[in-house]
Amino acid sequence: MNNSDLSYKLKYILKELGLNKKQLLEECRKYNPSLSKPTLLNAINNKNKNTPSIDTLSAIVNVCKMSNHPKLKYISFDYLLNENIQDVEANNITVYQEVGLNDDAIDRLKLYNTPIICDKMNIVNYFLFHTSGVYWRYLDMLKRTYEIKDNINNIESILEIFDDGWFLFYLEDNFKNIYDIYKNLKNKDKKVDLKKLDELFNIVVVHLKYELNRTLENTYESMKKLK
């Protein structure tokens, strides 16, 4: 969680409630009497080193819910802690909780459903419904591959990107040489040729693009069966 995102959201809540920081503290203490002034102020002013405790966030959520504000009554832990949710609109929060789409994706889908682009939601629905789940898995692995290549000289970053069960399983099963390098990366005592790793991932890019195209080809072929 990016603390600056939390700060932005808390300032938005203050504005919508029409409260100053002292008044918000007083309201929060109704639900968390032990909440200290520095704890809340640091969160609002983006000066906290760590994410506020569950008790602190719970107090803020309760203040919003009890305010009867048409938007703020939908404030949740998801909204406060998830940087993928920027829009406080109730329908966006609900969609995120149900299907995991962030604000940008939701807005893009809304755009598809306007006359500006000839109302193409029917084909968007078709694509999302008929495209195999394997396609999205390959796409995620391709994204991770590009991210590793972009951060190839930052071992800490690429280890975080590697850290996905399906991705690691796929590499172990299909690219054992890369998987072995990954294990060496985790073992800080062993030296790793990062340039070689970068070059090996070029092969993975070609492979995953092939699999993505093959999977989409199956989707295209299935259109022939439409009545």
C-alpha positions as CSV (number, residue, x, y, z in Angstrom):
1,M,0.0,0.0,0.0
2,N,1.3,3.4,-1.0
3,N,1.0,5.7,2.0
4,S,0.6,8.7,-0.3
5,D,-2.5,7.1,-1.8
6,L,-3.9,6.6,1.7
7,S,-3.1,10.3,2.5
8,Y,-5.0,11.4,-0.6
9,K,-8.0,9.3,0.3
10,L,-8.1,10.6,3.9
11,K,-7.9,14.2,2.7
12,Y,-10.8,13.4,0.4
13,I,-12.8,12.0,3.3
14,L,-12.1,15.1,5.4
15,K,-13.3,17.3,2.6
16,E,-16.5,15.3,2.0
17,L,-17.3,15.2,5.7
18,G,-16.7,18.9,6.1
19,L,-14.5,18.3,9.1
20,N,-11.1,19.5,10.1
21,K,-8.4,17.2,11.4
22,K,-9.3,17.8,15.0
23,Q,-12.9,17.1,14.4
24,L,-12.2,13.9,12.5
25,L,-10.0,12.8,15.5
26,E,-12.9,13.4,17.9
27,E,-15.2,11.4,15.7
28,C,-12.7,8.5,15.3
29,R,-12.2,8.3,19.1
30,K,-15.9,7.4,19.4
31,Y,-14.9,4.1,17.9
32,N,-11.3,3.9,19.0
33,P,-10.8,5.9,22.3
34,S,-7.1,5.1,22.4
35,L,-6.4,6.6,18.9
36,S,-3.7,9.2,19.3
37,K,-3.5,12.5,17.5
38,P,-0.1,11.9,15.9
39,T,-1.3,8.5,14.5
40,L,-4.2,10.1,12.6
41,L,-2.3,13.2,11.6
42,N,0.7,11.3,10.3
43,A,-1.7,9.2,8.1
44,I,-3.4,12.3,6.8
45,N,-0.2,14.2,6.1
46,N,1.7,11.2,4.6
47,K,4.3,11.2,7.4
48,N,3.7,7.7,8.7
49,K,6.4,5.1,8.1
50,N,4.0,2.2,8.3
51,T,0.4,1.5,7.3
52,P,-2.0,2.5,10.2
53,S,-3.3,-0.3,12.3
54,I,-6.6,-2.1,11.7
55,D,-8.1,-0.3,14.7
56,T,-7.2,3.1,13.3
57,L,-8.6,2.2,9.8
58,S,-11.7,0.6,11.4
59,A,-12.5,3.9,13.2
60,I,-12.2,5.9,10.0
61,V,-14.4,3.4,8.2
62,N,-17.0,3.6,10.9
63,V,-17.1,7.4,10.9
64,C,-17.7,7.3,7.1
65,K,-20.4,4.6,7.4
66,M,-22.3,6.5,10.2
67,S,-22.1,9.8,8.4
68,N,-25.0,8.9,6.0
69,H,-22.9,10.5,3.3
70,P,-24.1,9.0,-0.1
71,K,-20.6,8.2,-1.1
72,L,-18.7,7.8,2.1
73,K,-21.1,5.1,3.5
74,Y,-19.4,2.8,1.0
75,I,-15.8,3.4,2.3
76,S,-14.2,0.1,3.2
77,F,-10.8,-1.4,4.0
78,D,-10.5,-2.3,0.3
79,Y,-10.8,1.4,-0.7
80,L,-8.4,2.6,2.0
81,L,-5.7,0.0,1.5
82,N,-5.9,-0.9,-2.2
83,E,-4.0,1.4,-4.5
84,N,-5.9,0.0,-7.4
85,I,-9.1,1.7,-6.2
86,Q,-8.9,5.5,-6.6
87,D,-12.5,6.3,-7.3
88,V,-14.7,6.5,-4.2
89,E,-17.9,5.9,-6.3
90,A,-19.9,3.1,-4.8
91,N,-20.4,1.2,-8.1
92,N,-16.6,1.1,-8.7
93,I,-15.9,-0.2,-5.2
94,T,-18.6,-2.8,-5.6
95,V,-17.2,-3.9,-9.0
96,Y,-13.7,-4.2,-7.6
97,Q,-14.8,-6.3,-4.6
98,E,-16.7,-8.6,-7.0
99,V,-14.4,-9.0,-10.0
100,G,-11.1,-7.3,-9.1
101,L,-11.2,-4.6,-11.9
102,N,-9.4,-1.4,-10.9
103,D,-10.7,2.1,-11.7
104,D,-8.8,2.3,-15.0
105,A,-10.2,-1.0,-16.3
106,I,-13.7,0.0,-15.1
107,D,-13.5,3.4,-16.9
108,R,-12.2,1.7,-20.1
109,L,-15.1,-0.7,-20.1
110,K,-17.5,2.2,-19.6
111,L,-15.9,3.9,-22.6
112,Y,-16.6,0.8,-24.7
113,N,-20.3,1.1,-23.9
114,T,-20.7,4.5,-25.4
115,P,-21.9,5.5,-28.9
116,I,-18.5,7.2,-29.4
117,I,-17.0,3.8,-30.4
118,C,-20.1,2.4,-31.9
119,D,-21.3,0.4,-28.9
120,K,-19.0,-2.5,-29.0
121,M,-19.8,-4.0,-25.6
122,N,-21.4,-7.0,-27.3
123,I,-18.0,-8.1,-28.7
124,V,-16.2,-7.2,-25.5
125,N,-18.6,-9.5,-23.6
126,Y,-18.1,-12.2,-26.2
127,F,-14.3,-11.9,-25.9
128,L,-14.3,-12.0,-22.1
129,F,-16.7,-14.9,-22.0
130,H,-15.1,-17.1,-24.7
131,T,-11.4,-16.5,-24.1
132,S,-9.8,-19.3,-22.2
133,G,-8.5,-18.7,-18.7
134,V,-5.1,-20.1,-20.0
135,Y,-4.9,-16.9,-22.2
136,W,-4.9,-14.7,-19.1
137,R,-2.3,-16.9,-17.4
138,Y,0.0,-16.7,-20.3
139,L,-0.5,-12.9,-20.5
140,D,0.3,-12.5,-16.8
141,M,3.5,-14.5,-17.3
142,L,4.5,-12.4,-20.3
143,K,3.9,-9.3,-18.3
144,R,6.1,-10.7,-15.5
145,T,8.8,-11.6,-18.1
146,Y,8.9,-8.0,-19.4
147,E,9.0,-6.7,-15.8
148,I,12.0,-8.9,-15.0
149,K,13.8,-7.8,-18.1
150,D,13.1,-4.1,-17.2
151,N,14.5,-4.6,-13.7
152,I,17.2,-7.1,-14.6
153,N,19.9,-5.3,-12.5
154,N,17.8,-5.1,-9.4
155,I,17.9,-8.5,-7.8
156,E,15.4,-7.6,-5.0
157,S,12.8,-6.4,-7.5
158,I,13.1,-9.4,-9.9
159,L,12.8,-11.8,-7.0
160,E,9.5,-10.2,-6.1
161,I,8.3,-10.5,-9.7
162,F,9.4,-14.1,-9.8
163,D,7.4,-14.9,-6.7
164,D,4.3,-16.3,-8.3
165,G,3.3,-20.0,-8.0
166,W,2.1,-20.5,-11.6
167,F,5.0,-18.6,-13.1
168,L,7.6,-20.6,-11.2
169,F,5.9,-23.9,-11.9
170,Y,5.9,-23.0,-15.6
171,L,9.5,-22.0,-15.7
172,E,10.5,-25.2,-13.8
173,D,8.6,-27.3,-16.2
174,N,9.6,-25.6,-19.5
175,F,12.7,-23.5,-18.8
176,K,14.7,-25.3,-16.2
177,N,17.8,-23.2,-16.9
178,I,16.0,-20.1,-15.9
179,Y,14.4,-21.8,-12.9
180,D,17.9,-22.8,-11.7
181,I,19.2,-19.3,-12.1
182,Y,16.2,-18.1,-10.0
183,K,17.2,-20.6,-7.2
184,N,20.7,-19.2,-7.3
185,L,19.3,-15.7,-7.1
186,K,17.6,-16.6,-3.8
187,N,20.9,-18.0,-2.6
188,K,22.8,-14.8,-2.0
189,D,26.1,-16.7,-1.8
190,K,26.0,-17.7,-5.4
191,K,26.9,-15.4,-8.3
192,V,24.4,-15.0,-11.1
193,D,25.0,-13.8,-14.7
194,L,22.2,-11.3,-15.0
195,K,23.0,-10.6,-18.7
196,K,22.6,-14.3,-19.4
197,L,19.2,-14.3,-17.6
198,D,18.1,-11.4,-19.6
199,E,19.0,-13.2,-22.9
200,L,17.3,-16.4,-21.8
201,F,14.1,-14.4,-21.1
202,N,14.1,-13.4,-24.8
203,I,13.3,-17.0,-25.6
204,V,10.5,-17.0,-23.0
205,V,9.0,-13.8,-24.6
206,V,8.9,-15.6,-28.0
207,H,7.4,-18.7,-26.5
208,L,4.7,-16.9,-24.6
209,K,3.7,-14.8,-27.5
210,Y,3.3,-17.9,-29.6
211,E,1.1,-19.5,-26.9
212,L,-1.0,-16.3,-26.6
213,N,-1.5,-16.2,-30.4
214,R,-2.4,-19.9,-30.5
215,T,-4.9,-19.5,-27.7
216,L,-6.5,-16.5,-29.4
217,E,-6.7,-18.4,-32.7
218,N,-8.9,-20.9,-30.9
219,T,-11.2,-18.1,-29.9
220,Y,-11.3,-16.8,-33.4
221,E,-12.1,-20.2,-34.8
222,S,-14.9,-20.6,-32.3
223,M,-16.6,-17.6,-33.9
224,K,-17.3,-19.8,-37.0
225,K,-19.7,-21.8,-34.9
226,L,-21.8,-18.9,-33.9
227,K,-25.4,-19.1,-35.2
